[in-house]
Amino acid sequence: MIYAQISAGLKLHLAYQPGEGKDDAHIVRSGYLSAPLCGTDRFAGSYRMTINLPLGNACKRCSAVARARGHF
């Protein structure tokens, strides 16, 4: 999983990296990232930036979904 920002000033969302997915049928292809785990409607298909560490303002819904799926 990686933290990704949709646009400047917004929270960081969790997304799956290539080779990851919620199950075997939904693996992310090489060179792509998944949509945010929270399913926000602001996502238009691309991210402004990605980062490996949360900077204190990560999306709470993404974190809750990740915990529910057993990633944290």
PDB file of N, H, CA, C and O in Angstrom:
ATOM      1  N   MET A   1       0.837  -1.165   0.000  1.00  0.00           N
ATOM      2  CA  MET A   1       0.000   0.000   0.000  1.00  0.00           C
ATOM      3  C   MET A   1       0.885   1.231   0.000  1.00  0.00           C
ATOM      4  O   MET A   1       2.009   1.229   0.502  1.00  0.00           O
ATOM      5  N   ILE A   2       0.334   2.277  -0.580  1.00  0.00           N
ATOM      6  H   ILE A   2      -0.579   2.279  -0.987  1.00  0.00           H
ATOM      7  CA  ILE A   2       1.060   3.533  -0.679  1.00  0.00           C
ATOM      8  C   ILE A   2       0.076   4.664  -0.402  1.00  0.00           C
ATOM      9  O   ILE A   2      -1.116   4.548  -0.687  1.00  0.00           O
ATOM     10  N   TYR A   3       0.583   5.745   0.150  1.00  0.00           N
ATOM     11  H   TYR A   3       1.552   5.839   0.381  1.00  0.00           H
ATOM     12  CA  TYR A   3      -0.223   6.940   0.364  1.00  0.00           C
ATOM     13  C   TYR A   3      -0.138   7.800  -0.890  1.00  0.00           C
ATOM     14  O   TYR A   3       0.948   7.983  -1.441  1.00  0.00           O
ATOM     15  N   ALA A   4      -1.264   8.327  -1.346  1.00  0.00           N
ATOM     16  H   ALA A   4      -2.146   8.179  -0.899  1.00  0.00           H
ATOM     17  CA  ALA A   4      -1.301   9.134  -2.558  1.00  0.00           C
ATOM     18  C   ALA A   4      -2.199  10.346  -2.341  1.00  0.00           C
ATOM     19  O   ALA A   4      -3.215  10.258  -1.651  1.00  0.00           O
ATOM     20  N   GLN A   5      -1.825  11.466  -2.925  1.00  0.00           N
ATOM     21  H   GLN A   5      -0.999  11.538  -3.485  1.00  0.00           H
ATOM     22  CA  GLN A   5      -2.593  12.700  -2.793  1.00  0.00           C
ATOM     23  C   GLN A   5      -3.248  13.020  -4.132  1.00  0.00           C
ATOM     24  O   GLN A   5      -2.577  13.038  -5.164  1.00  0.00           O
ATOM     25  N   ILE A   6      -4.545  13.270  -4.119  1.00  0.00           N
ATOM     26  H   ILE A   6      -5.089  13.255  -3.280  1.00  0.00           H
ATOM     27  CA  ILE A   6      -5.291  13.529  -5.348  1.00  0.00           C
ATOM     28  C   ILE A   6      -4.987  14.917  -5.889  1.00  0.00           C
ATOM     29  O   ILE A   6      -4.710  15.066  -7.079  1.00  0.00           O
ATOM     30  N   SER A   7      -5.035  15.931  -5.041  1.00  0.00           N
ATOM     31  H   SER A   7      -5.260  15.810  -4.074  1.00  0.00           H
ATOM     32  CA  SER A   7      -4.665  17.290  -5.465  1.00  0.00           C
ATOM     33  C   SER A   7      -4.098  18.049  -4.274  1.00  0.00           C
ATOM     34  O   SER A   7      -4.236  17.620  -3.129  1.00  0.00           O
ATOM     35  N   ALA A   8      -3.467  19.163  -4.551  1.00  0.00           N
ATOM     36  H   ALA A   8      -3.354  19.511  -5.482  1.00  0.00           H
ATOM     37  CA  ALA A   8      -2.768  19.937  -3.520  1.00  0.00           C
ATOM     38  C   ALA A   8      -3.712  20.333  -2.391  1.00  0.00           C
ATOM     39  O   ALA A   8      -4.843  20.753  -2.635  1.00  0.00           O
ATOM     40  N   GLY A   9      -3.245  20.199  -1.168  1.00  0.00           N
ATOM     41  H   GLY A   9      -2.326  19.858  -0.970  1.00  0.00           H
ATOM     42  CA  GLY A   9      -4.004  20.618  -0.004  1.00  0.00           C
ATOM     43  C   GLY A   9      -4.979  19.595   0.528  1.00  0.00           C
ATOM     44  O   GLY A   9      -5.579  19.815   1.580  1.00  0.00           O
ATOM     45  N   LEU A  10      -5.159  18.480  -0.164  1.00  0.00           N
ATOM     46  H   LEU A  10      -4.672  18.301  -1.019  1.00  0.00           H
ATOM     47  CA  LEU A  10      -6.093  17.452   0.290  1.00  0.00           C
ATOM     48  C   LEU A  10      -5.367  16.380   1.090  1.00  0.00           C
ATOM     49  O   LEU A  10      -4.138  16.317   1.091  1.00  0.00           O
ATOM     50  N   LYS A  11      -6.134  15.542   1.768  1.00  0.00           N
ATOM     51  H   LYS A  11      -7.133  15.593   1.768  1.00  0.00           H
ATOM     52  CA  LYS A  11      -5.575  14.471   2.586  1.00  0.00           C
ATOM     53  C   LYS A  11      -4.916  13.404   1.718  1.00  0.00           C
ATOM     54  O   LYS A  11      -5.158  13.319   0.514  1.00  0.00           O
ATOM     55  N   LEU A  12      -4.083  12.597   2.357  1.00  0.00           N
ATOM     56  H   LEU A  12      -3.886  12.665   3.335  1.00  0.00           H
ATOM     57  CA  LEU A  12      -3.467  11.465   1.690  1.00  0.00           C
ATOM     58  C   LEU A  12      -4.401  10.262   1.769  1.00  0.00           C
ATOM     59  O   LEU A  12      -4.978   9.988   2.821  1.00  0.00           O
ATOM     60  N   HIS A  13      -4.548   9.554   0.669  1.00  0.00           N
ATOM     61  H   HIS A  13      -4.080   9.777  -0.186  1.00  0.00           H
ATOM     62  CA  HIS A  13      -5.402   8.376   0.606  1.00  0.00           C
ATOM     63  C   HIS A  13      -4.538   7.140   0.428  1.00  0.00           C
ATOM     64  O   HIS A  13      -3.439   7.218  -0.122  1.00  0.00           O
ATOM     65  N   LEU A  14      -5.029   6.013   0.887  1.00  0.00           N
ATOM     66  H   LEU A  14      -5.922   5.950   1.334  1.00  0.00           H
ATOM     67  CA  LEU A  14      -4.341   4.749   0.686  1.00  0.00           C
ATOM     68  C   LEU A  14      -4.754   4.145  -0.649  1.00  0.00           C
ATOM     69  O   LEU A  14      -5.930   4.171  -1.013  1.00  0.00           O
ATOM     70  N   ALA A  15      -3.783   3.601  -1.377  1.00  0.00           N
ATOM     71  H   ALA A  15      -2.828   3.580  -1.082  1.00  0.00           H
ATOM     72  CA  ALA A  15      -4.040   2.940  -2.653  1.00  0.00           C
ATOM     73  C   ALA A  15      -3.167   1.697  -2.743  1.00  0.00           C
ATOM     74  O   ALA A  15      -2.106   1.622  -2.122  1.00  0.00           O
ATOM     75  N   TYR A  16      -3.623   0.730  -3.520  1.00  0.00           N
ATOM     76  H   TYR A  16      -4.485   0.791  -4.024  1.00  0.00           H
ATOM     77  CA  TYR A  16      -2.829  -0.475  -3.746  1.00  0.00           C
ATOM     78  C   TYR A  16      -1.787  -0.208  -4.813  1.00  0.00           C
ATOM     79  O   TYR A  16      -2.057   0.477  -5.800  1.00  0.00           O
ATOM     80  N   GLN A  17      -0.589  -0.753  -4.612  1.00  0.00           N
ATOM     81  H   GLN A  17      -0.370  -1.309  -3.811  1.00  0.00           H
ATOM     82  CA  GLN A  17       0.506  -0.677  -5.570  1.00  0.00           C
ATOM     83  C   GLN A  17       0.411  -1.873  -6.521  1.00  0.00           C
ATOM     84  O   GLN A  17      -0.381  -2.787  -6.288  1.00  0.00           O
ATOM     85  N   PRO A  18       1.217  -1.873  -7.594  1.00  0.00           N
ATOM     86  CA  PRO A  18       1.208  -3.026  -8.507  1.00  0.00           C
ATOM     87  C   PRO A  18       1.503  -4.331  -7.774  1.00  0.00           C
ATOM     88  O   PRO A  18       2.406  -4.404  -6.941  1.00  0.00           O
ATOM     89  N   GLY A  19       0.726  -5.355  -8.101  1.00  0.00           N
ATOM     90  H   GLY A  19      -0.008  -5.296  -8.777  1.00  0.00           H
ATOM     91  CA  GLY A  19       0.888  -6.659  -7.468  1.00  0.00           C
ATOM     92  C   GLY A  19       0.060  -6.841  -6.218  1.00  0.00           C
ATOM     93  O   GLY A  19       0.031  -7.939  -5.661  1.00  0.00           O
ATOM     94  N   GLU A  20      -0.617  -5.798  -5.757  1.00  0.00           N
ATOM     95  H   GLU A  20      -0.593  -4.907  -6.210  1.00  0.00           H
ATOM     96  CA  GLU A  20      -1.470  -5.872  -4.563  1.00  0.00           C
ATOM     97  C   GLU A  20      -2.927  -5.741  -4.990  1.00  0.00           C
ATOM     98  O   GLU A  20      -3.224  -5.339  -6.115  1.00  0.00           O
ATOM     99  N   GLY A  21      -3.819  -6.083  -4.087  1.00  0.00           N
ATOM    100  H   GLY A  21      -3.578  -6.409  -3.173  1.00  0.00           H
ATOM    101  CA  GLY A  21      -5.244  -5.941  -4.333  1.00  0.00           C
ATOM    102  C   GLY A  21      -6.033  -6.499  -3.177  1.00  0.00           C
ATOM    103  O   GLY A  21      -5.479  -7.153  -2.293  1.00  0.00           O
ATOM    104  N   LYS A  22      -7.342  -6.240  -3.181  1.00  0.00           N
ATOM    105  H   LYS A  22      -7.792  -5.709  -3.899  1.00  0.00           H
ATOM    106  CA  LYS A  22      -8.155  -6.712  -2.063  1.00  0.00           C
ATOM    107  C   LYS A  22      -8.358  -8.218  -2.097  1.00  0.00           C
ATOM    108  O   LYS A  22      -8.610  -8.827  -1.057  1.00  0.00           O
ATOM    109  N   ASP A  23      -8.253  -8.835  -3.274  1.00  0.00           N
ATOM    110  H   ASP A  23      -8.048  -8.341  -4.119  1.00  0.00           H
ATOM    111  CA  ASP A  23      -8.266 -10.289  -3.413  1.00  0.00           C
ATOM    112  C   ASP A  23      -7.558 -10.652  -4.716  1.00  0.00           C
ATOM    113  O   ASP A  23      -7.100  -9.772  -5.444  1.00  0.00           O
ATOM    114  N   ASP A  24      -7.469 -11.936  -5.004  1.00  0.00           N
ATOM    115  H   ASP A  24      -7.841 -12.652  -4.412  1.00  0.00           H
ATOM    116  CA  ASP A  24      -6.726 -12.380  -6.188  1.00  0.00           C
ATOM    117  C   ASP A  24      -7.359 -11.926  -7.500  1.00  0.00           C
ATOM    118  O   ASP A  24      -6.666 -11.835  -8.513  1.00  0.00           O
ATOM    119  N   ALA A  25      -8.639 -11.643  -7.503  1.00  0.00           N
ATOM    120  H   ALA A  25      -9.202 -11.717  -6.681  1.00  0.00           H
ATOM    121  CA  ALA A  25      -9.317 -11.220  -8.729  1.00  0.00           C
ATOM    122  C   ALA A  25      -9.121  -9.732  -9.016  1.00  0.00           C
ATOM    123  O   ALA A  25      -9.431  -9.276 -10.117  1.00  0.00           O
ATOM    124  N   HIS A  26      -8.619  -8.976  -8.058  1.00  0.00           N
ATOM    125  H   HIS A  26      -8.367  -9.347  -7.164  1.00  0.00           H
ATOM    126  CA  HIS A  26      -8.476  -7.526  -8.213  1.00  0.00           C
ATOM    127  C   HIS A  26      -7.035  -7.063  -7.997  1.00  0.00           C
ATOM    128  O   HIS A  26      -6.799  -6.109  -7.256  1.00  0.00           O
ATOM    129  N   ILE A  27      -6.077  -7.724  -8.632  1.00  0.00           N
ATOM    130  H   ILE A  27      -6.269  -8.499  -9.234  1.00  0.00           H
ATOM    131  CA  ILE A  27      -4.667  -7.354  -8.519  1.00  0.00           C
ATOM    132  C   ILE A  27      -4.390  -6.173  -9.445  1.00  0.00           C
ATOM    133  O   ILE A  27      -4.841  -6.158 -10.591  1.00  0.00           O
ATOM    134  N   VAL A  28      -3.646  -5.182  -8.947  1.00  0.00           N
ATOM    135  H   VAL A  28      -3.280  -5.194  -8.017  1.00  0.00           H
ATOM    136  CA  VAL A  28      -3.303  -3.984  -9.725  1.00  0.00           C
ATOM    137  C   VAL A  28      -2.178  -4.327 -10.693  1.00  0.00           C
ATOM    138  O   VAL A  28      -1.189  -4.955 -10.314  1.00  0.00           O
ATOM    139  N   ARG A  29      -2.338  -3.909 -11.943  1.00  0.00           N
ATOM    140  H   ARG A  29      -3.141  -3.399 -12.250  1.00  0.00           H
ATOM    141  CA  ARG A  29      -1.331  -4.193 -12.972  1.00  0.00           C
ATOM    142  C   ARG A  29      -0.084  -3.337 -12.774  1.00  0.00           C
ATOM    143  O   ARG A  29      -0.120  -2.305 -12.105  1.00  0.00           O
ATOM    144  N   SER A  30       1.002  -3.782 -13.360  1.00  0.00           N
ATOM    145  H   SER A  30       1.031  -4.621 -13.904  1.00  0.00           H
ATOM    146  CA  SER A  30       2.273  -3.069 -13.306  1.00  0.00           C
ATOM    147  C   SER A  30       2.139  -1.684 -13.942  1.00  0.00           C
ATOM    148  O   SER A  30       1.561  -1.546 -15.020  1.00  0.00           O
ATOM    149  N   GLY A  31       2.673  -0.663 -13.274  1.00  0.00           N
ATOM    150  H   GLY A  31       3.143  -0.775 -12.399  1.00  0.00           H
ATOM    151  CA  GLY A  31       2.631   0.697 -13.787  1.00  0.00           C
ATOM    152  C   GLY A  31       1.407   1.485 -13.377  1.00  0.00           C
ATOM    153  O   GLY A  31       1.258   2.635 -13.792  1.00  0.00           O
ATOM    154  N   TYR A  32       0.522   0.907 -12.575  1.00  0.00           N
ATOM    155  H   TYR A  32       0.643  -0.027 -12.238  1.00  0.00           H
ATOM    156  CA  TYR A  32      -0.711   1.572 -12.167  1.00  0.00           C
ATOM    157  C   TYR A  32      -0.860   1.557 -10.649  1.00  0.00           C
ATOM    158  O   TYR A  32      -0.197   0.787  -9.953  1.00  0.00           O
ATOM    159  N   LEU A  33      -1.735   2.412 -10.154  1.00  0.00           N
ATOM    160  H   LEU A  33      -2.274   3.037 -10.719  1.00  0.00           H
ATOM    161  CA  LEU A  33      -2.171   2.402  -8.761  1.00  0.00           C
ATOM    162  C   LEU A  33      -3.682   2.249  -8.759  1.00  0.00           C
ATOM    163  O   LEU A  33      -4.354   2.626  -9.719  1.00  0.00           O
ATOM    164  N   SER A  34      -4.210   1.696  -7.680  1.00  0.00           N
ATOM    165  H   SER A  34      -3.664   1.390  -6.900  1.00  0.00           H
ATOM    166  CA  SER A  34      -5.662   1.550  -7.578  1.00  0.00           C
ATOM    167  C   SER A  34      -6.301   2.884  -7.208  1.00  0.00           C
ATOM    168  O   SER A  34      -5.609   3.846  -6.876  1.00  0.00           O
ATOM    169  N   ALA A  35      -7.594   2.924  -7.270  1.00  0.00           N
ATOM    170  H   ALA A  35      -8.156   2.142  -7.540  1.00  0.00           H
ATOM    171  CA  ALA A  35      -8.352   4.071  -6.767  1.00  0.00           C
ATOM    172  C   ALA A  35      -8.215   4.072  -5.239  1.00  0.00           C
ATOM    173  O   ALA A  35      -7.873   3.041  -4.660  1.00  0.00           O
ATOM    174  N   PRO A  36      -8.473   5.202  -4.578  1.00  0.00           N
ATOM    175  CA  PRO A  36      -8.389   5.230  -3.110  1.00  0.00           C
ATOM    176  C   PRO A  36      -9.311   4.187  -2.478  1.00  0.00           C
ATOM    177  O   PRO A  36     -10.392   3.913  -3.000  1.00  0.00           O
ATOM    178  N   LEU A  37      -8.889   3.613  -1.369  1.00  0.00           N
ATOM    179  H   LEU A  37      -8.011   3.836  -0.945  1.00  0.00           H
ATOM    180  CA  LEU A  37      -9.674   2.582  -0.702  1.00  0.00           C
ATOM    181  C   LEU A  37     -11.012   3.097  -0.206  1.00  0.00           C
ATOM    182  O   LEU A  37     -11.972   2.332  -0.120  1.00  0.00           O
ATOM    183  N   CYS A  38     -11.093   4.378   0.120  1.00  0.00           N
ATOM    184  H   CYS A  38     -10.313   5.000   0.050  1.00  0.00           H
ATOM    185  CA  CYS A  38     -12.326   4.936   0.667  1.00  0.00           C
ATOM    186  C   CYS A  38     -13.386   5.175  -0.401  1.00  0.00           C
ATOM    187  O   CYS A  38     -14.556   5.370  -0.073  1.00  0.00           O
ATOM    188  N   GLY A  39     -12.993   5.162  -1.684  1.00  0.00           N
ATOM    189  H   GLY A  39     -12.042   5.003  -1.951  1.00  0.00           H
ATOM    190  CA  GLY A  39     -13.956   5.362  -2.761  1.00  0.00           C
ATOM    191  C   GLY A  39     -14.399   6.803  -2.936  1.00  0.00           C
ATOM    192  O   GLY A  39     -15.528   7.036  -3.368  1.00  0.00           O
ATOM    193  N   THR A  40     -13.565   7.775  -2.621  1.00  0.00           N
ATOM    194  H   THR A  40     -12.647   7.586  -2.270  1.00  0.00           H
ATOM    195  CA  THR A  40     -13.922   9.175  -2.737  1.00  0.00           C
ATOM    196  C   THR A  40     -14.312   9.538  -4.169  1.00  0.00           C
ATOM    197  O   THR A  40     -13.784   8.971  -5.126  1.00  0.00           O
ATOM    198  N   ASP A  41     -15.226  10.471  -4.307  1.00  0.00           N
ATOM    199  H   ASP A  41     -15.655  10.932  -3.530  1.00  0.00           H
ATOM    200  CA  ASP A  41     -15.683  10.880  -5.638  1.00  0.00           C
ATOM    201  C   ASP A  41     -14.767  11.933  -6.267  1.00  0.00           C
ATOM    202  O   ASP A  41     -14.984  12.312  -7.418  1.00  0.00           O
ATOM    203  N   ARG A  42     -13.764  12.408  -5.556  1.00  0.00           N
ATOM    204  H   ARG A  42     -13.588  12.101  -4.621  1.00  0.00           H
ATOM    205  CA  ARG A  42     -12.825  13.391  -6.097  1.00  0.00           C
ATOM    206  C   ARG A  42     -11.774  12.763  -7.012  1.00  0.00           C
ATOM    207  O   ARG A  42     -11.105  13.473  -7.763  1.00  0.00           O
ATOM    208  N   PHE A  43     -11.626  11.450  -6.957  1.00  0.00           N
ATOM    209  H   PHE A  43     -12.169  10.873  -6.347  1.00  0.00           H
ATOM    210  CA  PHE A  43     -10.609  10.767  -7.754  1.00  0.00           C
ATOM    211  C   PHE A  43     -11.018  10.767  -9.229  1.00  0.00           C
ATOM    212  O   PHE A  43     -12.089  10.279  -9.590  1.00  0.00           O
ATOM    213  N   ALA A  44     -10.140  11.326 -10.073  1.00  0.00           N
ATOM    214  H   ALA A  44      -9.270  11.722  -9.779  1.00  0.00           H
ATOM    215  CA  ALA A  44     -10.436  11.420 -11.508  1.00  0.00           C
ATOM    216  C   ALA A  44      -9.485  10.561 -12.328  1.00  0.00           C
ATOM    217  O   ALA A  44      -9.351  10.788 -13.530  1.00  0.00           O
ATOM    218  N   GLY A  45      -8.827   9.593 -11.728  1.00  0.00           N
ATOM    219  H   GLY A  45      -8.936   9.409 -10.751  1.00  0.00           H
ATOM    220  CA  GLY A  45      -7.973   8.681 -12.462  1.00  0.00           C
ATOM    221  C   GLY A  45      -6.485   8.880 -12.285  1.00  0.00           C
ATOM    222  O   GLY A  45      -5.699   8.049 -12.741  1.00  0.00           O
ATOM    223  N   SER A  46      -6.073   9.961 -11.634  1.00  0.00           N
ATOM    224  H   SER A  46      -6.711  10.636 -11.264  1.00  0.00           H
ATOM    225  CA  SER A  46      -4.637  10.180 -11.432  1.00  0.00           C
ATOM    226  C   SER A  46      -4.396  10.841 -10.078  1.00  0.00           C
ATOM    227  O   SER A  46      -5.293  11.428  -9.473  1.00  0.00           O
ATOM    228  N   TYR A  47      -3.153  10.722  -9.629  1.00  0.00           N
ATOM    229  H   TYR A  47      -2.424  10.245 -10.120  1.00  0.00           H
ATOM    230  CA  TYR A  47      -2.749  11.305  -8.357  1.00  0.00           C
ATOM    231  C   TYR A  47      -1.732  12.413  -8.591  1.00  0.00           C
ATOM    232  O   TYR A  47      -1.003  12.399  -9.582  1.00  0.00           O
ATOM    233  N   ARG A  48      -1.688  13.362  -7.682  1.00  0.00           N
ATOM    234  H   ARG A  48      -2.280  13.373  -6.876  1.00  0.00           H
ATOM    235  CA  ARG A  48      -0.698  14.433  -7.730  1.00  0.00           C
ATOM    236  C   ARG A  48       0.668  13.904  -7.323  1.00  0.00           C
ATOM    237  O   ARG A  48       1.676  14.224  -7.955  1.00  0.00           O
ATOM    238  N   MET A  49       0.704  13.099  -6.273  1.00  0.00           N
ATOM    239  H   MET A  49      -0.114  12.839  -5.759  1.00  0.00           H
ATOM    240  CA  MET A  49       1.965  12.555  -5.770  1.00  0.00           C
ATOM    241  C   MET A  49       1.693  11.307  -4.953  1.00  0.00           C
ATOM    242  O   MET A  49       0.568  11.068  -4.512  1.00  0.00           O
ATOM    243  N   THR A  50       2.747  10.506  -4.756  1.00  0.00           N
ATOM    244  H   THR A  50       3.660  10.700  -5.115  1.00  0.00           H
ATOM    245  CA  THR A  50       2.676   9.345  -3.879  1.00  0.00           C
ATOM    246  C   THR A  50       3.820   9.429  -2.877  1.00  0.00           C
ATOM    247  O   THR A  50       4.860  10.029  -3.148  1.00  0.00           O
ATOM    248  N   ILE A  51       3.609   8.816  -1.715  1.00  0.00           N
ATOM    249  H   ILE A  51       2.764   8.328  -1.494  1.00  0.00           H
ATOM    250  CA  ILE A  51       4.607   8.848  -0.653  1.00  0.00           C
ATOM    251  C   ILE A  51       4.430   7.590   0.192  1.00  0.00           C
ATOM    252  O   ILE A  51       3.325   7.055   0.281  1.00  0.00           O
ATOM    253  N   ASN A  52       5.488   7.126   0.800  1.00  0.00           N
ATOM    254  H   ASN A  52       6.385   7.561   0.727  1.00  0.00           H
ATOM    255  CA  ASN A  52       5.429   5.897   1.590  1.00  0.00           C
ATOM    256  C   ASN A  52       5.038   6.125   3.045  1.00  0.00           C
ATOM    257  O   ASN A  52       4.701   5.169   3.744  1.00  0.00           O
ATOM    258  N   LEU A  53       5.076   7.363   3.513  1.00  0.00           N
ATOM    259  H   LEU A  53       5.350   8.139   2.945  1.00  0.00           H
ATOM    260  CA  LEU A  53       4.784   7.657   4.919  1.00  0.00           C
ATOM    261  C   LEU A  53       3.599   8.595   5.041  1.00  0.00           C
ATOM    262  O   LEU A  53       3.485   9.543   4.265  1.00  0.00           O
ATOM    263  N   PRO A  54       2.713   8.354   5.997  1.00  0.00           N
ATOM    264  CA  PRO A  54       1.645   9.325   6.227  1.00  0.00           C
ATOM    265  C   PRO A  54       2.231  10.569   6.898  1.00  0.00           C
ATOM    266  O   PRO A  54       3.082  10.462   7.781  1.00  0.00           O
ATOM    267  N   LEU A  55       1.784  11.718   6.484  1.00  0.00           N
ATOM    268  H   LEU A  55       1.092  11.805   5.767  1.00  0.00           H
ATOM    269  CA  LEU A  55       2.308  12.963   7.045  1.00  0.00           C
ATOM    270  C   LEU A  55       1.361  13.572   8.070  1.00  0.00           C
ATOM    271  O   LEU A  55       1.327  14.791   8.236  1.00  0.00           O
ATOM    272  N   GLY A  56       0.604  12.747   8.747  1.00  0.00           N
ATOM    273  H   GLY A  56       0.632  11.757   8.613  1.00  0.00           H
ATOM    274  CA  GLY A  56      -0.258  13.228   9.816  1.00  0.00           C
ATOM    275  C   GLY A  56      -1.658  13.597   9.381  1.00  0.00           C
ATOM    276  O   GLY A  56      -2.501  13.870  10.235  1.00  0.00           O
ATOM    277  N   ASN A  57      -1.946  13.620   8.084  1.00  0.00           N
ATOM    278  H   ASN A  57      -1.261  13.399   7.390  1.00  0.00           H
ATOM    279  CA  ASN A  57      -3.293  13.979   7.658  1.00  0.00           C
ATOM    280  C   ASN A  57      -3.830  12.958   6.658  1.00  0.00           C
ATOM    281  O   ASN A  57      -4.370  13.323   5.614  1.00  0.00           O
ATOM    282  N   ALA A  58      -3.679  11.686   6.985  1.00  0.00           N
ATOM    283  H   ALA A  58      -3.240  11.390   7.834  1.00  0.00           H
ATOM    284  CA  ALA A  58      -4.179  10.621   6.121  1.00  0.00           C
ATOM    285  C   ALA A  58      -5.691  10.486   6.281  1.00  0.00           C
ATOM    286  O   ALA A  58      -6.246  10.807   7.332  1.00  0.00           O
ATOM    287  N   CYS A  59      -6.343  10.013   5.236  1.00  0.00           N
ATOM    288  H   CYS A  59      -5.893   9.753   4.382  1.00  0.00           H
ATOM    289  CA  CYS A  59      -7.798   9.846   5.217  1.00  0.00           C
ATOM    290  C   CYS A  59      -8.212   8.780   6.242  1.00  0.00           C
ATOM    291  O   CYS A  59      -7.696   7.663   6.221  1.00  0.00           O
ATOM    292  N   LYS A  60      -9.115   9.121   7.110  1.00  0.00           N
ATOM    293  H   LYS A  60      -9.534  10.029   7.127  1.00  0.00           H
ATOM    294  CA  LYS A  60      -9.564   8.206   8.166  1.00  0.00           C
ATOM    295  C   LYS A  60     -10.373   7.045   7.585  1.00  0.00           C
ATOM    296  O   LYS A  60     -10.297   5.925   8.089  1.00  0.00           O
ATOM    297  N   ARG A  61     -11.150   7.307   6.524  1.00  0.00           N
ATOM    298  H   ARG A  61     -11.211   8.217   6.115  1.00  0.00           H
ATOM    299  CA  ARG A  61     -11.945   6.231   5.919  1.00  0.00           C
ATOM    300  C   ARG A  61     -11.051   5.206   5.238  1.00  0.00           C
ATOM    301  O   ARG A  61     -11.315   4.006   5.325  1.00  0.00           O
ATOM    302  N   CYS A  62      -9.995   5.657   4.561  1.00  0.00           N
ATOM    303  H   CYS A  62      -9.781   6.631   4.490  1.00  0.00           H
ATOM    304  CA  CYS A  62      -9.042   4.715   3.946  1.00  0.00           C
ATOM    305  C   CYS A  62      -8.397   3.839   5.009  1.00  0.00           C
ATOM    306  O   CYS A  62      -8.256   2.631   4.819  1.00  0.00           O
ATOM    307  N   SER A  63      -8.006   4.439   6.119  1.00  0.00           N
ATOM    308  H   SER A  63      -8.121   5.420   6.272  1.00  0.00           H
ATOM    309  CA  SER A  63      -7.382   3.680   7.211  1.00  0.00           C
ATOM    310  C   SER A  63      -8.346   2.655   7.786  1.00  0.00           C
ATOM    311  O   SER A  63      -7.939   1.536   8.097  1.00  0.00           O
ATOM    312  N   ALA A  64      -9.610   3.015   7.933  1.00  0.00           N
ATOM    313  H   ALA A  64      -9.941   3.924   7.680  1.00  0.00           H
ATOM    314  CA  ALA A  64     -10.614   2.102   8.465  1.00  0.00           C
ATOM    315  C   ALA A  64     -10.841   0.923   7.518  1.00  0.00           C
ATOM    316  O   ALA A  64     -10.972  -0.214   7.970  1.00  0.00           O
ATOM    317  N   VAL A  65     -10.889   1.181   6.220  1.00  0.00           N
ATOM    318  H   VAL A  65     -10.782   2.104   5.852  1.00  0.00           H
ATOM    319  CA  VAL A  65     -11.068   0.102   5.231  1.00  0.00           C
ATOM    320  C   VAL A  65      -9.863  -0.826   5.255  1.00  0.00           C
ATOM    321  O   VAL A  65     -10.024  -2.046   5.211  1.00  0.00           O
ATOM    322  N   ALA A  66      -8.664  -0.272   5.323  1.00  0.00           N
ATOM    323  H   ALA A  66      -8.533   0.719   5.358  1.00  0.00           H
ATOM    324  CA  ALA A  66      -7.445  -1.089   5.355  1.00  0.00           C
ATOM    325  C   ALA A  66      -7.422  -1.980   6.598  1.00  0.00           C
ATOM    326  O   ALA A  66      -7.067  -3.156   6.514  1.00  0.00           O
ATOM    327  N   ARG A  67      -7.805  -1.417   7.763  1.00  0.00           N
ATOM    328  H   ARG A  67      -8.093  -0.462   7.832  1.00  0.00           H
ATOM    329  CA  ARG A  67      -7.855  -2.222   8.992  1.00  0.00           C
ATOM    330  C   ARG A  67      -8.891  -3.335   8.869  1.00  0.00           C
ATOM    331  O   ARG A  67      -8.646  -4.460   9.306  1.00  0.00           O
ATOM    332  N   ALA A  68     -10.044  -3.031   8.277  1.00  0.00           N
ATOM    333  H   ALA A  68     -10.242  -2.117   7.922  1.00  0.00           H
ATOM    334  CA  ALA A  68     -11.097  -4.024   8.131  1.00  0.00           C
ATOM    335  C   ALA A  68     -10.663  -5.160   7.204  1.00  0.00           C
ATOM    336  O   ALA A  68     -11.081  -6.302   7.391  1.00  0.00           O
ATOM    337  N   ARG A  69      -9.836  -4.859   6.216  1.00  0.00           N
ATOM    338  H   ARG A  69      -9.496  -3.930   6.064  1.00  0.00           H
ATOM    339  CA  ARG A  69      -9.344  -5.878   5.290  1.00  0.00           C
ATOM    340  C   ARG A  69      -8.121  -6.608   5.839  1.00  0.00           C
ATOM    341  O   ARG A  69      -7.612  -7.526   5.196  1.00  0.00           O
ATOM    342  N   GLY A  70      -7.645  -6.214   7.014  1.00  0.00           N
ATOM    343  H   GLY A  70      -8.058  -5.468   7.536  1.00  0.00           H
ATOM    344  CA  GLY A  70      -6.538  -6.893   7.666  1.00  0.00           C
ATOM    345  C   GLY A  70      -5.158  -6.467   7.207  1.00  0.00           C
ATOM    346  O   GLY A  70      -4.201  -7.226   7.357  1.00  0.00           O
ATOM    347  N   HIS A  71      -5.031  -5.257   6.646  1.00  0.00           N
ATOM    348  H   HIS A  71      -5.809  -4.641   6.524  1.00  0.00           H
ATOM    349  CA  HIS A  71      -3.741  -4.791   6.175  1.00  0.00           C
ATOM    350  C   HIS A  71      -2.911  -4.129   7.282  1.00  0.00           C
ATOM    351  O   HIS A  71      -1.685  -4.085   7.184  1.00  0.00           O
ATOM    352  N   PHE A  72      -3.557  -3.620   8.322  1.00  0.00           N
ATOM    353  H   PHE A  72      -4.554  -3.657   8.402  1.00  0.00           H
ATOM    354  CA  PHE A  72      -2.838  -2.982   9.432  1.00  0.00           C
ATOM    355  C   PHE A  72      -3.060  -3.737  10.695  1.00  0.00           C
ATOM    356  O   PHE A  72      -2.537  -3.355  11.742  1.00  0.00           O
TER     357      PHE A  72
END
